[in-house]
């Protein structure tokens, strides 16, 4: 589903954390700039929205994964993240 290792890592971090995670946390874990994180989130969101999920961005707080269909996409994401 997601071929970029960095996008996969962002998805993994969002999937593993049920709380909002900051852009700074993502920058530190990925070793990239905040601009790169924002661009990656935008790209990843396009992929996820086509599959019943999204990344919610809360200004001055961070990002959170929102899965609308736990049975379909949630199961697939779990398999992709674990794989």
Secondary structure, DSSP 4 states (H G I P E B T S, - for coil): ----HHHHHHHHHHHH-SS-B-HHHHHHHHT--HHHHHHHHHHHHHHHHTTTEEEEEETTTEEEEEES-IIIIIHHHHHHHH-
